[in-house]
Amino acid sequence: MTNHEIAARSVGGTIVTNPMDRILVIDDDVPLTELLEECLRADGFEVDTVHDGEGGVARALTGDYALVVLDVMLPRMSGFEVLMRIRPQSQVPVLMLTARGDPVDRVTGLQMGADDYLPKPFNERELVARIQAILRRAKPVPVELASEPSGVLEVGDLRLDPHSREVKVKGQPVDLTTVEFDVLRVLLTSAGETVTREDLVRHALGRPFSVFDRSIDNHISSLRRKLGPDATNTDRIKTIRGAGYIYATTSLTSHRLRER
């Protein structure tokens, strides 16, 4: 138990969630999964647990889950292999648990399609907060409640539809995770302007900014790889040293916002 910093729940600290949100936990650490089941159920989630990769893949592909919590270190089939088998058939959000926050594990998981990661040992409240942030991003926001432009965003040969959550480059669909989609949407909304890492973390990841959190950089790297270069064969997303990122456009007139 001491290997996992599962903090005691504070009085009145429970955050009520949609009781229909069902979480799949894939981890071979039985004591840890029992603690996760307890804390997630206390927050209103339904929880199922699988202790091996093969069974985890089968359950994750049923379409019965709002999110998957997936450990990297699994027997026989690693968490990366599990994710690699899930992603071609499902875009279910995946939060990976990595040992000691190994940067190689973090980058690999995000590049393979994980939505977020959390290093072990972790705090119970942070796990719940990250799950809730991912689920908020994954659920479409009603147009009348949206605080950002609700129309289709187009910059050059890239088209993003916030309603269907589809992205196309040169007319061809691009498979993005929920986090990657939201990062791209924030950048496109301000195409031609620098967006700070702090704003990206707050608006796309839904959590406070930390100078030690490099996950946004990993998501940007994955977006560059999936979107490919623009018509001039240069990176669509450019790094502005010391400031943030910018979705480059030769002219703001190429950035069109079409309201429905």
Secondary structure, DSSP 8 states (H G I E B T S, - for coil): -TTS------TT------TT-EEEEE-S-HHHHHHHHHHHHHTT-EEEEE-SHHHHHHHHTTS--SEEEEES--SSS-HHHHHHHHTTT----EEEEEETT-HHHHHHHHHTT-SEEEEES--HHHHHHHHHHHHHHHS---GGG-SS--SEEEETTEEEETTTTEEEETTEE----HHHHHHHHHHHHTTTSEEEHHHHIIIII-S---TT--HHHHHHHHHHHHH---TTSS-SEEEETTTEEEE--S-GGGEEEE--
